[in-house]
Amino acid sequence: MNFRRTRQRGPTAVAISAATCLLFFSLCCTQVAAAPVLRCDVTYADTTHHLETAVGSAPYTTPGVDIAGRFRFKAVVLGSGRRIDAVKLYAYYEGSRQPTLLEEVKYLPPFAHSASPYALTGLHSLYAPPLGRELQYGCALQEAKR
């Protein structure tokens, strides 16, 4: 005698199959939103530096960016994951003795996310003390590029 064992599909098996398909679809076919990133354009002497700062930066360990030996710019984004607690921006003039803080700005939520290059800050113009050299910057919170 030849017996063939067949598996019966009851409502529980169908529900498990449907749940498995739904889980597979949600993992493979949908995109997870990217974490926000702070993008700043800093311009001095007709040269623009494009800076990006990710969420979670520590204010004391984040290095400033040298701008042509005349200025230093530092952007700090405090938070974790997709949550942003604060954005802090620092601009320094690099003097002969020591850096001089020109501007310190702090932004708190809620934040506007926009493709506009200066959506968060607008365009700032700062001037160095002795000769009036101009530094311009503007920043926006945007989605990270993949």
FENHU-V413461 format. One record per helix or strand of 3 or more residues. SS is the DSSP state (~ for helix, > for strand). FROM is the first residue (numbers start at 1). LEN is the number of residues. If there is no record, write none. Layout:
BEGIN
ss=(SS;SS)
from=(FROM;FROM)
len=(LEN;LEN)
END
This chain:
BEGIN
ss=(~;>;>;>;>;>;>;>;>)
from=(11;36;47;65;71;83;99;124;134)
len=(19;9;8;3;10;12;10;4;10)
END
